[in-house]
């Protein structure tokens, strides 16, 4: 993994704390699938929070785009989780 990608990942994932402040840890898995396919870069994002984990997987033509899609989905899920906890 090159340093630009690593910096991008750190910057993008640091924003998750804005949506849910009780995040324990975040696991990120990058996978290069079938080399013949254009959309072969997949990302799995696992956000560990008390009670239950948020897991999102996305695939596209670049790791950055896959990460953006996965992080956006995780942000929406964390917002919903935060709203549910406020109501309870």
PyMOL Python script that loads the backbone (N, CA, C, O; Angstrom):
from pymol import cmd

cmd.read_pdbstr("""\
ATOM      1  N   UNK A   1       0.852  -1.171   0.000  1.00  0.00           N
ATOM      2  CA  UNK A   1       0.000   0.000   0.000  1.00  0.00           C
ATOM      3  C   UNK A   1       0.897   1.233   0.000  1.00  0.00           C
ATOM      4  O   UNK A   1       1.835   1.335   0.790  1.00  0.00           O
ATOM      5  N   UNK A   2       0.596   2.154  -0.889  1.00  0.00           N
ATOM      6  CA  UNK A   2       1.428   3.359  -0.940  1.00  0.00           C
ATOM      7  C   UNK A   2       0.991   4.364   0.129  1.00  0.00           C
ATOM      8  O   UNK A   2      -0.101   4.258   0.687  1.00  0.00           O
ATOM      9  N   UNK A   3       1.846   5.322   0.399  1.00  0.00           N
ATOM     10  CA  UNK A   3       1.602   6.259   1.492  1.00  0.00           C
ATOM     11  C   UNK A   3       0.425   7.190   1.204  1.00  0.00           C
ATOM     12  O   UNK A   3      -0.269   7.609   2.130  1.00  0.00           O
ATOM     13  N   UNK A   4       0.191   7.520  -0.077  1.00  0.00           N
ATOM     14  CA  UNK A   4      -0.952   8.372  -0.409  1.00  0.00           C
ATOM     15  C   UNK A   4      -2.262   7.689  -0.071  1.00  0.00           C
ATOM     16  O   UNK A   4      -3.171   8.313   0.477  1.00  0.00           O
ATOM     17  N   UNK A   5      -2.361   6.415  -0.393  1.00  0.00           N
ATOM     18  CA  UNK A   5      -3.564   5.651  -0.075  1.00  0.00           C
ATOM     19  C   UNK A   5      -3.726   5.540   1.439  1.00  0.00           C
ATOM     20  O   UNK A   5      -4.840   5.661   1.949  1.00  0.00           O
ATOM     21  N   UNK A   6      -2.661   5.317   2.144  1.00  0.00           N
ATOM     22  CA  UNK A   6      -2.724   5.193   3.598  1.00  0.00           C
ATOM     23  C   UNK A   6      -3.193   6.507   4.238  1.00  0.00           C
ATOM     24  O   UNK A   6      -4.010   6.488   5.159  1.00  0.00           O
ATOM     25  N   UNK A   7      -2.686   7.630   3.762  1.00  0.00           N
ATOM     26  CA  UNK A   7      -3.112   8.931   4.282  1.00  0.00           C
ATOM     27  C   UNK A   7      -4.587   9.175   3.983  1.00  0.00           C
ATOM     28  O   UNK A   7      -5.326   9.689   4.823  1.00  0.00           O
ATOM     29  N   UNK A   8      -5.002   8.803   2.783  1.00  0.00           N
ATOM     30  CA  UNK A   8      -6.400   8.973   2.400  1.00  0.00           C
ATOM     31  C   UNK A   8      -7.312   8.146   3.311  1.00  0.00           C
ATOM     32  O   UNK A   8      -8.352   8.625   3.763  1.00  0.00           O
ATOM     33  N   UNK A   9      -6.915   6.913   3.572  1.00  0.00           N
ATOM     34  CA  UNK A   9      -7.697   6.027   4.434  1.00  0.00           C
ATOM     35  C   UNK A   9      -7.815   6.626   5.833  1.00  0.00           C
ATOM     36  O   UNK A   9      -8.913   6.691   6.387  1.00  0.00           O
ATOM     37  N   UNK A  10      -6.711   7.059   6.402  1.00  0.00           N
ATOM     38  CA  UNK A  10      -6.730   7.642   7.746  1.00  0.00           C
ATOM     39  C   UNK A  10      -7.611   8.880   7.809  1.00  0.00           C
ATOM     40  O   UNK A  10      -8.372   9.058   8.760  1.00  0.00           O
ATOM     41  N   UNK A  11      -7.509   9.734   6.801  1.00  0.00           N
ATOM     42  CA  UNK A  11      -8.306  10.958   6.766  1.00  0.00           C
ATOM     43  C   UNK A  11      -9.792  10.630   6.658  1.00  0.00           C
ATOM     44  O   UNK A  11     -10.614  11.219   7.361  1.00  0.00           O
ATOM     45  N   UNK A  12     -10.133   9.702   5.787  1.00  0.00           N
ATOM     46  CA  UNK A  12     -11.537   9.357   5.549  1.00  0.00           C
ATOM     47  C   UNK A  12     -12.158   8.667   6.763  1.00  0.00           C
ATOM     48  O   UNK A  12     -13.292   8.967   7.136  1.00  0.00           O
ATOM     49  N   UNK A  13     -11.422   7.750   7.374  1.00  0.00           N
ATOM     50  CA  UNK A  13     -11.976   7.014   8.503  1.00  0.00           C
ATOM     51  C   UNK A  13     -12.045   7.847   9.779  1.00  0.00           C
ATOM     52  O   UNK A  13     -12.861   7.570  10.658  1.00  0.00           O
ATOM     53  N   UNK A  14     -11.201   8.855   9.883  1.00  0.00           N
ATOM     54  CA  UNK A  14     -11.249   9.711  11.077  1.00  0.00           C
ATOM     55  C   UNK A  14     -12.572  10.469  11.163  1.00  0.00           C
ATOM     56  O   UNK A  14     -12.971  10.893  12.248  1.00  0.00           O
ATOM     57  N   UNK A  15     -13.248  10.641  10.045  1.00  0.00           N
ATOM     58  CA  UNK A  15     -14.533  11.358  10.029  1.00  0.00           C
ATOM     59  C   UNK A  15     -15.666  10.546  10.650  1.00  0.00           C
ATOM     60  O   UNK A  15     -16.709  11.106  10.988  1.00  0.00           O
ATOM     61  N   UNK A  16     -15.481   9.241  10.805  1.00  0.00           N
ATOM     62  CA  UNK A  16     -16.538   8.409  11.377  1.00  0.00           C
ATOM     63  C   UNK A  16     -16.870   8.821  12.803  1.00  0.00           C
ATOM     64  O   UNK A  16     -18.010   8.668  13.240  1.00  0.00           O
ATOM     65  N   UNK A  17     -15.891   9.342  13.531  1.00  0.00           N
ATOM     66  CA  UNK A  17     -16.130   9.771  14.913  1.00  0.00           C
ATOM     67  C   UNK A  17     -17.113  10.934  14.999  1.00  0.00           C
ATOM     68  O   UNK A  17     -17.687  11.179  16.060  1.00  0.00           O
ATOM     69  N   UNK A  18     -17.311  11.643  13.911  1.00  0.00           N
ATOM     70  CA  UNK A  18     -18.279  12.743  13.908  1.00  0.00           C
ATOM     71  C   UNK A  18     -19.708  12.217  13.987  1.00  0.00           C
ATOM     72  O   UNK A  18     -20.607  12.932  14.429  1.00  0.00           O
ATOM     73  N   UNK A  19     -19.920  10.988  13.567  1.00  0.00           N
ATOM     74  CA  UNK A  19     -21.265  10.436  13.484  1.00  0.00           C
ATOM     75  C   UNK A  19     -21.622   9.549  14.670  1.00  0.00           C
ATOM     76  O   UNK A  19     -22.801   9.347  14.961  1.00  0.00           O
ATOM     77  N   UNK A  20     -20.618   9.021  15.352  1.00  0.00           N
ATOM     78  CA  UNK A  20     -20.858   8.156  16.516  1.00  0.00           C
ATOM     79  C   UNK A  20     -19.605   8.211  17.371  1.00  0.00           C
ATOM     80  O   UNK A  20     -18.531   7.798  16.933  1.00  0.00           O
ATOM     81  N   UNK A  21     -19.736   8.716  18.584  1.00  0.00           N
ATOM     82  CA  UNK A  21     -18.539   8.982  19.396  1.00  0.00           C
ATOM     83  C   UNK A  21     -18.103   7.807  20.265  1.00  0.00           C
ATOM     84  O   UNK A  21     -17.132   7.932  21.011  1.00  0.00           O
ATOM     85  N   UNK A  22     -18.800   6.658  20.189  1.00  0.00           N
ATOM     86  CA  UNK A  22     -18.420   5.509  21.015  1.00  0.00           C
ATOM     87  C   UNK A  22     -17.800   4.384  20.180  1.00  0.00           C
ATOM     88  O   UNK A  22     -17.962   3.209  20.508  1.00  0.00           O
ATOM     89  N   UNK A  23     -17.106   4.732  19.126  1.00  0.00           N
ATOM     90  CA  UNK A  23     -16.449   3.734  18.278  1.00  0.00           C
ATOM     91  C   UNK A  23     -15.253   3.161  19.036  1.00  0.00           C
ATOM     92  O   UNK A  23     -14.400   3.901  19.526  1.00  0.00           O
ATOM     93  N   UNK A  24     -15.208   1.835  19.124  1.00  0.00           N
ATOM     94  CA  UNK A  24     -14.107   1.158  19.810  1.00  0.00           C
ATOM     95  C   UNK A  24     -12.912   1.022  18.878  1.00  0.00           C
ATOM     96  O   UNK A  24     -11.787   1.357  19.247  1.00  0.00           O
ATOM     97  N   UNK A  25     -13.163   0.528  17.663  1.00  0.00           N
ATOM     98  CA  UNK A  25     -12.098   0.381  16.678  1.00  0.00           C
ATOM     99  C   UNK A  25     -12.714   0.256  15.288  1.00  0.00           C
ATOM    100  O   UNK A  25     -13.916   0.035  15.141  1.00  0.00           O
ATOM    101  N   UNK A  26     -11.866   0.402  14.275  1.00  0.00           N
ATOM    102  CA  UNK A  26     -12.289   0.257  12.886  1.00  0.00           C
ATOM    103  C   UNK A  26     -11.303  -0.679  12.201  1.00  0.00           C
ATOM    104  O   UNK A  26     -10.091  -0.466  12.250  1.00  0.00           O
ATOM    105  N   UNK A  27     -11.834  -1.718  11.563  1.00  0.00           N
ATOM    106  CA  UNK A  27     -11.015  -2.648  10.788  1.00  0.00           C
ATOM    107  C   UNK A  27     -11.318  -2.427   9.316  1.00  0.00           C
ATOM    108  O   UNK A  27     -12.476  -2.290   8.924  1.00  0.00           O
ATOM    109  N   UNK A  28     -10.280  -2.392   8.515  1.00  0.00           N
ATOM    110  CA  UNK A  28     -10.436  -2.179   7.080  1.00  0.00           C
ATOM    111  C   UNK A  28      -9.699  -3.280   6.339  1.00  0.00           C
ATOM    112  O   UNK A  28      -8.532  -3.556   6.613  1.00  0.00           O
ATOM    113  N   UNK A  29     -10.386  -3.899   5.407  1.00  0.00           N
ATOM    114  CA  UNK A  29      -9.794  -4.960   4.590  1.00  0.00           C
ATOM    115  C   UNK A  29      -9.851  -4.536   3.129  1.00  0.00           C
ATOM    116  O   UNK A  29     -10.927  -4.249   2.606  1.00  0.00           O
ATOM    117  N   UNK A  30      -8.707  -4.496   2.474  1.00  0.00           N
ATOM    118  CA  UNK A  30      -8.616  -4.186   1.054  1.00  0.00           C
ATOM    119  C   UNK A  30      -8.333  -5.484   0.310  1.00  0.00           C
ATOM    120  O   UNK A  30      -7.480  -6.272   0.720  1.00  0.00           O
ATOM    121  N   UNK A  31      -9.047  -5.697  -0.775  1.00  0.00           N
ATOM    122  CA  UNK A  31      -8.876  -6.930  -1.522  1.00  0.00           C
ATOM    123  C   UNK A  31      -8.876  -6.632  -3.019  1.00  0.00           C
ATOM    124  O   UNK A  31      -9.740  -5.911  -3.519  1.00  0.00           O
ATOM    125  N   UNK A  32      -7.903  -7.191  -3.723  1.00  0.00           N
ATOM    126  CA  UNK A  32      -7.835  -7.078  -5.173  1.00  0.00           C
ATOM    127  C   UNK A  32      -8.372  -8.388  -5.742  1.00  0.00           C
ATOM    128  O   UNK A  32      -7.722  -9.429  -5.654  1.00  0.00           O
ATOM    129  N   UNK A  33      -9.570  -8.321  -6.328  1.00  0.00           N
ATOM    130  CA  UNK A  33     -10.241  -9.515  -6.833  1.00  0.00           C
ATOM    131  C   UNK A  33      -9.727  -9.864  -8.226  1.00  0.00           C
ATOM    132  O   UNK A  33      -8.573  -9.591  -8.555  1.00  0.00           O
ATOM    133  N   UNK A  34     -10.564 -10.452  -9.018  1.00  0.00           N
ATOM    134  CA  UNK A  34     -10.251 -10.895 -10.379  1.00  0.00           C
ATOM    135  C   UNK A  34      -9.510  -9.804 -11.160  1.00  0.00           C
ATOM    136  O   UNK A  34     -10.017  -8.693 -11.312  1.00  0.00           O
ATOM    137  N   UNK A  35      -8.328 -10.119 -11.646  1.00  0.00           N
ATOM    138  CA  UNK A  35      -7.495  -9.124 -12.342  1.00  0.00           C
ATOM    139  C   UNK A  35      -8.047  -8.746 -13.713  1.00  0.00           C
ATOM    140  O   UNK A  35      -7.650  -7.722 -14.269  1.00  0.00           O
ATOM    141  N   UNK A  36      -8.945  -9.540 -14.265  1.00  0.00           N
ATOM    142  CA  UNK A  36      -9.501  -9.267 -15.590  1.00  0.00           C
ATOM    143  C   UNK A  36     -10.673  -8.293 -15.539  1.00  0.00           C
ATOM    144  O   UNK A  36     -11.042  -7.714 -16.561  1.00  0.00           O
ATOM    145  N   UNK A  37     -11.242  -8.112 -14.391  1.00  0.00           N
ATOM    146  CA  UNK A  37     -12.417  -7.266 -14.237  1.00  0.00           C
ATOM    147  C   UNK A  37     -11.993  -5.841 -13.892  1.00  0.00           C
ATOM    148  O   UNK A  37     -11.024  -5.637 -13.161  1.00  0.00           O
ATOM    149  N   UNK A  38     -12.713  -4.868 -14.413  1.00  0.00           N
ATOM    150  CA  UNK A  38     -12.402  -3.457 -14.164  1.00  0.00           C
ATOM    151  C   UNK A  38     -12.739  -3.062 -12.717  1.00  0.00           C
ATOM    152  O   UNK A  38     -11.981  -2.332 -12.078  1.00  0.00           O
ATOM    153  N   UNK A  39     -13.873  -3.544 -12.210  1.00  0.00           N
ATOM    154  CA  UNK A  39     -14.274  -3.216 -10.844  1.00  0.00           C
ATOM    155  C   UNK A  39     -13.802  -4.331  -9.909  1.00  0.00           C
ATOM    156  O   UNK A  39     -14.596  -5.133  -9.420  1.00  0.00           O
ATOM    157  N   UNK A  40     -12.504  -4.357  -9.679  1.00  0.00           N
ATOM    158  CA  UNK A  40     -11.921  -5.466  -8.941  1.00  0.00           C
ATOM    159  C   UNK A  40     -11.326  -5.084  -7.591  1.00  0.00           C
ATOM    160  O   UNK A  40     -10.670  -5.913  -6.960  1.00  0.00           O
ATOM    161  N   UNK A  41     -11.531  -3.880  -7.143  1.00  0.00           N
ATOM    162  CA  UNK A  41     -10.958  -3.448  -5.866  1.00  0.00           C
ATOM    163  C   UNK A  41     -12.069  -3.341  -4.835  1.00  0.00           C
ATOM    164  O   UNK A  41     -12.927  -2.461  -4.918  1.00  0.00           O
ATOM    165  N   UNK A  42     -12.045  -4.239  -3.870  1.00  0.00           N
ATOM    166  CA  UNK A  42     -13.108  -4.261  -2.873  1.00  0.00           C
ATOM    167  C   UNK A  42     -12.571  -3.851  -1.503  1.00  0.00           C
ATOM    168  O   UNK A  42     -11.402  -4.049  -1.171  1.00  0.00           O
ATOM    169  N   UNK A  43     -13.476  -3.274  -0.736  1.00  0.00           N
ATOM    170  CA  UNK A  43     -13.175  -2.788   0.602  1.00  0.00           C
ATOM    171  C   UNK A  43     -14.234  -3.336   1.546  1.00  0.00           C
ATOM    172  O   UNK A  43     -15.429  -3.274   1.257  1.00  0.00           O
ATOM    173  N   UNK A  44     -13.790  -3.869   2.668  1.00  0.00           N
ATOM    174  CA  UNK A  44     -14.723  -4.227   3.740  1.00  0.00           C
ATOM    175  C   UNK A  44     -14.356  -3.398   4.954  1.00  0.00           C
ATOM    176  O   UNK A  44     -13.205  -3.375   5.389  1.00  0.00           O
ATOM    177  N   UNK A  45     -15.343  -2.727   5.485  1.00  0.00           N
ATOM    178  CA  UNK A  45     -15.166  -1.827   6.615  1.00  0.00           C
ATOM    179  C   UNK A  45     -15.969  -2.371   7.788  1.00  0.00           C
ATOM    180  O   UNK A  45     -17.177  -2.579   7.676  1.00  0.00           O
ATOM    181  N   UNK A  46     -15.301  -2.602   8.909  1.00  0.00           N
ATOM    182  CA  UNK A  46     -15.972  -3.105  10.116  1.00  0.00           C
ATOM    183  C   UNK A  46     -15.739  -2.088  11.225  1.00  0.00           C
ATOM    184  O   UNK A  46     -14.608  -1.868  11.658  1.00  0.00           O
ATOM    185  N   UNK A  47     -16.833  -1.471  11.679  1.00  0.00           N
ATOM    186  CA  UNK A  47     -16.769  -0.483  12.752  1.00  0.00           C
ATOM    187  C   UNK A  47     -17.258  -1.164  14.025  1.00  0.00           C
ATOM    188  O   UNK A  47     -18.423  -1.548  14.125  1.00  0.00           O
ATOM    189  N   UNK A  48     -16.371  -1.308  14.980  1.00  0.00           N
ATOM    190  CA  UNK A  48     -16.702  -1.970  16.243  1.00  0.00           C
ATOM    191  C   UNK A  48     -17.246  -0.940  17.225  1.00  0.00           C
ATOM    192  O   UNK A  48     -16.553   0.002  17.608  1.00  0.00           O
ATOM    193  N   UNK A  49     -18.500  -1.138  17.623  1.00  0.00           N
ATOM    194  CA  UNK A  49     -19.149  -0.262  18.590  1.00  0.00           C
ATOM    195  C   UNK A  49     -19.792  -1.133  19.663  1.00  0.00           C
ATOM    196  O   UNK A  49     -20.050  -2.312  19.421  1.00  0.00           O
ATOM    197  N   UNK A  50     -20.053  -0.575  20.840  1.00  0.00           N
ATOM    198  CA  UNK A  50     -20.667  -1.371  21.899  1.00  0.00           C
ATOM    199  C   UNK A  50     -22.021  -1.935  21.454  1.00  0.00           C
ATOM    200  O   UNK A  50     -22.869  -1.208  20.936  1.00  0.00           O
ATOM    201  N   UNK A  51     -22.202  -3.219  21.662  1.00  0.00           N
ATOM    202  CA  UNK A  51     -23.467  -3.856  21.336  1.00  0.00           C
ATOM    203  C   UNK A  51     -23.468  -4.592  20.023  1.00  0.00           C
ATOM    204  O   UNK A  51     -23.895  -5.745  19.964  1.00  0.00           O
ATOM    205  N   UNK A  52     -23.005  -3.962  18.974  1.00  0.00           N
ATOM    206  CA  UNK A  52     -23.076  -4.565  17.656  1.00  0.00           C
ATOM    207  C   UNK A  52     -22.077  -3.880  16.725  1.00  0.00           C
ATOM    208  O   UNK A  52     -21.739  -2.712  16.916  1.00  0.00           O
ATOM    209  N   UNK A  53     -21.611  -4.609  15.724  1.00  0.00           N
ATOM    210  CA  UNK A  53     -20.672  -4.040  14.755  1.00  0.00           C
ATOM    211  C   UNK A  53     -21.414  -3.587  13.513  1.00  0.00           C
ATOM    212  O   UNK A  53     -22.451  -4.144  13.153  1.00  0.00           O
ATOM    213  N   UNK A  54     -20.871  -2.571  12.864  1.00  0.00           N
ATOM    214  CA  UNK A  54     -21.371  -2.121  11.571  1.00  0.00           C
ATOM    215  C   UNK A  54     -20.390  -2.637  10.530  1.00  0.00           C
ATOM    216  O   UNK A  54     -19.201  -2.323  10.580  1.00  0.00           O
ATOM    217  N   UNK A  55     -20.890  -3.431   9.584  1.00  0.00           N
ATOM    218  CA  UNK A  55     -20.035  -4.025   8.552  1.00  0.00           C
ATOM    219  C   UNK A  55     -20.575  -3.620   7.186  1.00  0.00           C
ATOM    220  O   UNK A  55     -21.759  -3.782   6.892  1.00  0.00           O
ATOM    221  N   UNK A  56     -19.670  -3.085   6.352  1.00  0.00           N
ATOM    222  CA  UNK A  56     -20.046  -2.640   5.014  1.00  0.00           C
ATOM    223  C   UNK A  56     -18.984  -3.108   4.029  1.00  0.00           C
ATOM    224  O   UNK A  56     -17.788  -2.990   4.299  1.00  0.00           O
ATOM    225  N   UNK A  57     -19.409  -3.631   2.903  1.00  0.00           N
ATOM    226  CA  UNK A  57     -18.493  -4.011   1.839  1.00  0.00           C
ATOM    227  C   UNK A  57     -18.884  -3.349   0.529  1.00  0.00           C
ATOM    228  O   UNK A  57     -20.063  -3.326   0.175  1.00  0.00           O
ATOM    229  N   UNK A  58     -17.920  -2.816  -0.188  1.00  0.00           N
ATOM    230  CA  UNK A  58     -18.167  -2.164  -1.475  1.00  0.00           C
ATOM    231  C   UNK A  58     -17.059  -2.530  -2.450  1.00  0.00           C
ATOM    232  O   UNK A  58     -15.945  -2.869  -2.050  1.00  0.00           O
ATOM    233  N   UNK A  59     -17.386  -2.456  -3.740  1.00  0.00           N
ATOM    234  CA  UNK A  59     -16.437  -2.822  -4.789  1.00  0.00           C
ATOM    235  C   UNK A  59     -16.535  -1.798  -5.921  1.00  0.00           C
ATOM    236  O   UNK A  59     -17.632  -1.390  -6.305  1.00  0.00           O
ATOM    237  N   UNK A  60     -15.382  -1.386  -6.452  1.00  0.00           N
ATOM    238  CA  UNK A  60     -15.354  -0.449  -7.584  1.00  0.00           C
ATOM    239  C   UNK A  60     -14.017  -0.560  -8.303  1.00  0.00           C
ATOM    240  O   UNK A  60     -13.265  -1.513  -8.097  1.00  0.00           O
ATOM    241  N   UNK A  61     -13.731   0.426  -9.149  1.00  0.00           N
ATOM    242  CA  UNK A  61     -12.498   0.387  -9.940  1.00  0.00           C
ATOM    243  C   UNK A  61     -11.292   0.972  -9.209  1.00  0.00           C
ATOM    244  O   UNK A  61     -10.170   0.883  -9.708  1.00  0.00           O
ATOM    245  N   UNK A  62     -11.506   1.571  -8.028  1.00  0.00           N
ATOM    246  CA  UNK A  62     -10.366   2.072  -7.246  1.00  0.00           C
ATOM    247  C   UNK A  62     -10.648   1.872  -5.762  1.00  0.00           C
ATOM    248  O   UNK A  62     -11.802   1.848  -5.335  1.00  0.00           O
ATOM    249  N   UNK A  63      -9.580   1.728  -4.983  1.00  0.00           N
ATOM    250  CA  UNK A  63      -9.740   1.571  -3.539  1.00  0.00           C
ATOM    251  C   UNK A  63     -10.340   2.821  -2.913  1.00  0.00           C
ATOM    252  O   UNK A  63     -11.139   2.729  -1.982  1.00  0.00           O
ATOM    253  N   UNK A  64      -9.958   3.988  -3.420  1.00  0.00           N
ATOM    254  CA  UNK A  64     -10.478   5.242  -2.879  1.00  0.00           C
ATOM    255  C   UNK A  64     -11.991   5.328  -3.046  1.00  0.00           C
ATOM    256  O   UNK A  64     -12.707   5.687  -2.112  1.00  0.00           O
ATOM    257  N   UNK A  65     -12.468   4.999  -4.234  1.00  0.00           N
ATOM    258  CA  UNK A  65     -13.908   5.057  -4.494  1.00  0.00           C
ATOM    259  C   UNK A  65     -14.659   4.019  -3.658  1.00  0.00           C
ATOM    260  O   UNK A  65     -15.723   4.307  -3.110  1.00  0.00           O
ATOM    261  N   UNK A  66     -14.104   2.824  -3.564  1.00  0.00           N
ATOM    262  CA  UNK A  66     -14.721   1.785  -2.737  1.00  0.00           C
ATOM    263  C   UNK A  66     -14.778   2.225  -1.279  1.00  0.00           C
ATOM    264  O   UNK A  66     -15.790   2.026  -0.606  1.00  0.00           O
ATOM    265  N   UNK A  67     -13.698   2.822  -0.793  1.00  0.00           N
ATOM    266  CA  UNK A  67     -13.665   3.304   0.583  1.00  0.00           C
ATOM    267  C   UNK A  67     -14.686   4.404   0.806  1.00  0.00           C
ATOM    268  O   UNK A  67     -15.375   4.406   1.825  1.00  0.00           O
ATOM    269  N   UNK A  68     -14.797   5.345  -0.132  1.00  0.00           N
ATOM    270  CA  UNK A  68     -15.783   6.417  -0.007  1.00  0.00           C
ATOM    271  C   UNK A  68     -17.196   5.853   0.089  1.00  0.00           C
ATOM    272  O   UNK A  68     -17.981   6.279   0.935  1.00  0.00           O
ATOM    273  N   UNK A  69     -17.518   4.899  -0.774  1.00  0.00           N
ATOM    274  CA  UNK A  69     -18.861   4.309  -0.758  1.00  0.00           C
ATOM    275  C   UNK A  69     -19.108   3.570   0.553  1.00  0.00           C
ATOM    276  O   UNK A  69     -20.186   3.691   1.137  1.00  0.00           O
ATOM    277  N   UNK A  70     -18.121   2.806   1.021  1.00  0.00           N
ATOM    278  CA  UNK A  70     -18.271   2.053   2.266  1.00  0.00           C
ATOM    279  C   UNK A  70     -18.381   2.996   3.463  1.00  0.00           C
ATOM    280  O   UNK A  70     -19.215   2.787   4.344  1.00  0.00           O
ATOM    281  N   UNK A  71     -17.553   4.020   3.496  1.00  0.00           N
ATOM    282  CA  UNK A  71     -17.577   4.968   4.613  1.00  0.00           C
ATOM    283  C   UNK A  71     -18.894   5.740   4.641  1.00  0.00           C
ATOM    284  O   UNK A  71     -19.433   5.997   5.717  1.00  0.00           O
ATOM    285  N   UNK A  72     -19.415   6.111   3.482  1.00  0.00           N
ATOM    286  CA  UNK A  72     -20.704   6.809   3.425  1.00  0.00           C
ATOM    287  C   UNK A  72     -21.824   5.924   3.957  1.00  0.00           C
ATOM    288  O   UNK A  72     -22.684   6.387   4.707  1.00  0.00           O
ATOM    289  N   UNK A  73     -21.814   4.660   3.570  1.00  0.00           N
ATOM    290  CA  UNK A  73     -22.818   3.725   4.076  1.00  0.00           C
ATOM    291  C   UNK A  73     -22.690   3.553   5.585  1.00  0.00           C
ATOM    292  O   UNK A  73     -23.693   3.536   6.299  1.00  0.00           O
ATOM    293  N   UNK A  74     -21.456   3.426   6.070  1.00  0.00           N
ATOM    294  CA  UNK A  74     -21.230   3.278   7.506  1.00  0.00           C
ATOM    295  C   UNK A  74     -21.689   4.527   8.259  1.00  0.00           C
ATOM    296  O   UNK A  74     -22.249   4.424   9.351  1.00  0.00           O
ATOM    297  N   UNK A  75     -21.455   5.697   7.684  1.00  0.00           N
ATOM    298  CA  UNK A  75     -21.889   6.943   8.325  1.00  0.00           C
ATOM    299  C   UNK A  75     -23.398   6.969   8.484  1.00  0.00           C
ATOM    300  O   UNK A  75     -23.906   7.349   9.540  1.00  0.00           O
ATOM    301  N   UNK A  76     -24.126   6.567   7.436  1.00  0.00           N
ATOM    302  CA  UNK A  76     -25.585   6.527   7.520  1.00  0.00           C
ATOM    303  C   UNK A  76     -26.039   5.551   8.599  1.00  0.00           C
ATOM    304  O   UNK A  76     -26.954   5.849   9.368  1.00  0.00           O
ATOM    305  N   UNK A  77     -25.401   4.390   8.654  1.00  0.00           N
ATOM    306  CA  UNK A  77     -25.771   3.394   9.658  1.00  0.00           C
ATOM    307  C   UNK A  77     -25.471   3.885  11.075  1.00  0.00           C
ATOM    308  O   UNK A  77     -26.252   3.648  11.996  1.00  0.00           O
ATOM    309  N   UNK A  78     -24.347   4.562  11.245  1.00  0.00           N
ATOM    310  CA  UNK A  78     -23.987   5.090  12.560  1.00  0.00           C
ATOM    311  C   UNK A  78     -24.941   6.200  12.987  1.00  0.00           C
ATOM    312  O   UNK A  78     -25.287   6.297  14.165  1.00  0.00           O
ATOM    313  N   UNK A  79     -25.368   7.037  12.044  1.00  0.00           N
ATOM    314  CA  UNK A  79     -26.345   8.085  12.360  1.00  0.00           C
ATOM    315  C   UNK A  79     -27.643   7.469  12.870  1.00  0.00           C
ATOM    316  O   UNK A  79     -28.206   7.916  13.868  1.00  0.00           O
ATOM    317  N   UNK A  80     -28.115   6.420  12.161  1.00  0.00           N
ATOM    318  CA  UNK A  80     -29.344   5.740  12.579  1.00  0.00           C
ATOM    319  C   UNK A  80     -29.172   5.123  13.963  1.00  0.00           C
ATOM    320  O   UNK A  80     -30.080   5.202  14.791  1.00  0.00           O
ATOM    321  N   UNK A  81     -28.033   4.516  14.221  1.00  0.00           N
ATOM    322  CA  UNK A  81     -27.761   3.888  15.510  1.00  0.00           C
ATOM    323  C   UNK A  81     -27.761   4.944  16.601  1.00  0.00           C
ATOM    324  O   UNK A  81     -28.284   4.708  17.690  1.00  0.00           O
ATOM    325  N   UNK A  82     -27.185   6.095  16.327  1.00  0.00           N
ATOM    326  CA  UNK A  82     -27.137   7.176  17.307  1.00  0.00           C
ATOM    327  C   UNK A  82     -28.547   7.698  17.604  1.00  0.00           C
ATOM    328  O   UNK A  82     -28.885   7.968  18.756  1.00  0.00           O
ATOM    329  N   UNK A  83     -29.366   7.839  16.554  1.00  0.00           N
ATOM    330  CA  UNK A  83     -30.743   8.294  16.747  1.00  0.00           C
ATOM    331  C   UNK A  83     -31.550   7.303  17.565  1.00  0.00           C
ATOM    332  O   UNK A  83     -32.348   7.701  18.414  1.00  0.00           O
ATOM    333  N   UNK A  84     -31.350   6.006  17.315  1.00  0.00           N
ATOM    334  CA  UNK A  84     -32.061   4.977  18.083  1.00  0.00           C
ATOM    335  C   UNK A  84     -31.679   5.026  19.553  1.00  0.00           C
ATOM    336  O   UNK A  84     -32.531   4.861  20.426  1.00  0.00           O
ATOM    337  N   UNK A  85     -30.399   5.254  19.827  1.00  0.00           N
ATOM    338  CA  UNK A  85     -29.952   5.286  21.211  1.00  0.00           C
ATOM    339  C   UNK A  85     -30.489   6.518  21.949  1.00  0.00           C
ATOM    340  O   UNK A  85     -30.686   6.474  23.163  1.00  0.00           O
ATOM    341  N   UNK A  86     -30.723   7.600  21.232  1.00  0.00           N
ATOM    342  CA  UNK A  86     -31.297   8.796  21.849  1.00  0.00           C
ATOM    343  C   UNK A  86     -32.754   8.573  22.223  1.00  0.00           C
ATOM    344  O   UNK A  86     -33.219   9.053  23.257  1.00  0.00           O
ATOM    345  N   UNK A  87     -33.464   7.847  21.381  1.00  0.00           N
ATOM    346  CA  UNK A  87     -34.888   7.597  21.614  1.00  0.00           C
ATOM    347  C   UNK A  87     -35.079   6.642  22.782  1.00  0.00           C
ATOM    348  O   UNK A  87     -36.007   6.803  23.575  1.00  0.00           O
ATOM    349  N   UNK A  88     -34.207   5.650  22.888  1.00  0.00           N
ATOM    350  CA  UNK A  88     -34.354   4.623  23.947  1.00  0.00           C
ATOM    351  C   UNK A  88     -34.074   5.143  25.322  1.00  0.00           C
ATOM    352  O   UNK A  88     -34.159   4.394  26.295  1.00  0.00           O
TER     353      UNK A  88
END
""", "prot")
cmd.dss("prot")
cmd.show_as("cartoon", "prot")
cmd.util.cbc("prot")
cmd.orient("prot")
